Amino acid sequence: MIQALAYLISLLIPYQKDRILPAWSLAKEKQIPVHDCLSVNDAESLQFITDLQPDLIISAYFNQIIKPPLIALPKLGILNVHPGWLPIYRGAMAYFWVLKNGHESAGVSVHWIDEGIDTGALVARRSFVIKQGMTQQRVLSITAIIGARLLRRVGRKLLSDQEPETISVDQEQISYYPLPGSDDFDDYFKTKRFFRIRDLVSTILRIKY
């Protein structure tokens, strides 16, 4: 659920104790099949997933658009962990845009995937305060931890055959953000940084299995 953060920390922190392991390593340990691909929507990937006959697919910090043939495969659907407060932060790299926009809070959302971009039914979300001096990496780290907890809460409902309650957003502002361009980054880095090593270390110390 937090593979992007796990992989980054695994490269920077050399010891095992209190370290988040990369998702592929955890999968190997638990004998869970892993499929490497350039596109999750290609024929080989679809066949791999079809053979697994999943009841549920979870997408977390994923950078590809999941297309209808894949959406239709799991019995229950596909849940997505999105590192932004929906629906105002639809699109790519919400943790970047929320800092660039100077907002005082950020959020994490869990929603069902449909054919739109971050438009599926919202089933969980939580906001948190952006403290002075927070970097993109720190915000991303917090969203990963919160996202895992939200996903666990939704998962428990599904395991007990309960339908997760949908959060209505009909009266809320909707915004979409594309992948930032070079000008966006240049503007951002005039006043802010992407990460500090202490952000990574403090994240490790706060995570409990």
N, C-alpha and C positions, 0 to 999 in steps of 0.2 A: 504493500500500500504506500510505502514511502521510498520506493526504489531510487528515485532521482537523488534525494538527499543521502540515502544510504550509500550509493555508489561514490558520490563526491567525498564523503567523509572517509570511506574506506581507502581512498587514494591518499588522503592527507594524514591520517592517523595510523601509525604503524603497529599499535598494540591491539590485542583482542579484547581485553577486559573493558566492559562498558561501551563497546563499540557497536554501532549499527552495521550489520552485514549487508552486502549488496543482495538484491532480490534473487539473482541467479544462483548465488551461493546458498541461500536459504532453501531455494527450490531443490537444488542438488542434494542437500542434506536430508530433505524430506522426501526425496525420490519423486519429485513433481516434474513432469515433462516440460522441457524448455524448447521453444522454437525461435531461432534467429531469422529475421526477415527484414527486407527494406520496406515492405508495405504489408500492413495487417489485413489489407483487403484483397491481396492477390490470391490466385487459385490455390496455391500450396498452403498458404496460411488458413484459408477457409476450410480446406480439407483437414488440416491438423486440428482445428477447433471443432469441426464436425465430428471427428473421430472421438473426441473427448466427451461429447454429448453433455455440455455444461447446462446446469439449471440457471446459472447466473454468471455473468462476466463483469469484472470490475476494471474500470479504466482509471488510472491515477497519474496525473501530470503527463498526459500523453500528448504527443505533438502531431498526430494524424487525425484526419476526419474519418470517422467510422461510418461506412456506407451501409445502405439497406440490407444487402445480403448477409452481412455479419450481424447487424442489429436483430435480424429475424432468427438467428440461430439459438440463443439460449431460451429456455422455457420461460424464465421470469423476466428477462431483459438484461440490459447493461446499465450498471451504476457508474457514474463518473464522479471522481473527487476533483473539484475545481478550486484552485487557489485564489479565489476571489469571491466577493459578496455578489450574489446574483439577485436580480437581473441587471444591476447597474454596471457590473464588471464582466460582461461576456467577452469572450475572445482570448487572445494570447497574452501570456505574461502579466496577469493582473497584479502580481506583486511588484512589478516594475511601474506600471501605470499609477497605482495607488500612491506610490511615493512621489513620482513625477508630478502628479496632480496636487500634492500637498495635503492630502486628506489626513485627518487625525485618527482614523481607524481603518482597519482592513478586515477581511473576512474569508471564510472558507465555506463552500457549499457542496452538498451531495445531491445529485439529481439523476433521474433516468435519462438515458440518451435516446434522442429521436433523430430525425433527419436534419434538424437545424443545428446551429452552433450554440451550445449551452442553452438550449431552449426547452429541454424536456422538463417534466414535472419535478419540482423541487421537494425533497423529502427531509432535508436537514441543513442547517447552516448556523454559523456562530461567528460573531465579530470579536475583535480584540483591538486594544489601543496601540497605536504606533508611538512608541516613546522616542524622545529626543535622541537623535544620532543613529537610529536604526538603519541598517543597510538592507539592500535587496536580499542578501543571503540570510540575514536574521529573520526578515519577514517570511521568506520562503520556508525556513526551518520551522517557524511557528505554525505556518499553515499545514505543513506535513504532519506535525504532531496532532494538531486539532482535527485534521482530516481523518487520520487513522481512528481517532476516538469517535468521531461522528459515524464513520463507516461501521465501526464495531456495534454502535447502538442500533443502526439500521439493520445490520446483519442479524442481530439477536431477534429482532422482530420477524424477519423473514424465516429464520430457523424455527420459530414458534408458530409459523403459519399465519402471522399477522401481516396485514397490508400496511406499510408505512404511510402515515398521514401526509397528505400533500399540503404544502404551504402555499397559500394564495398570494400571488404577487401582482394581481390585476391593477392595483392602484399605485404601483411603485414605478420609479423611473427606470427606463431601459437604455443601456448604452452598450456599444460594441467597440472593442479595441483590437486593431490588427497587430501583427508582429511589429515591434518597434523598428524603425529604420535608423540609419547612421546619424541623421540629424537629431532624432529623439534621444539617442544615447549621448551625443555630444552635449546637448542641452542639459541632460541629467547629470553628467559627470562634472559639470561646472561647479556643482555644490554638494554632490553626494558620491559615495563609493558603492561598489557592488557588494563587497564582503570584507570582513576582517577575520583573521584566524581565530580570534577569541569568540566570535560568533559561533564557529563550528564547535569549539571545545565546550562552550556553555550549553549548546544544544545537546551534546552527548551526555553531559552530567544531569540533564533534566529528564531524559528519556528513561522510562521504566518498561520492562517487558511484562 
